[in-house]
């Protein structure tokens, strides 16, 4: 059997409103673990790379299809970097 401590919820830091000086989004990012950030980064950049790999397929996408693939890949990669930096 698992111990009682195995499934405790994550602790949340007390936050004050903006008028209190502490920003809630900043407090939330301080609680974000490194593993979560790295996983988000890997999925974002990996998903972007996967989409970009479709540009190498035969026949190569053209026109609007190519633009949508590049825009989606760039968006996923940017979100992955955003997640890693915890902005």
Secondary structure by P-SEA (a helix, b strand, c coil): cccccccccccccccccccccccaaaaaaaaccaaaaaaaaaaaaaaaaaaaaaaaccccccaaaaaaaaaaaaaaaaaaaaaaacc
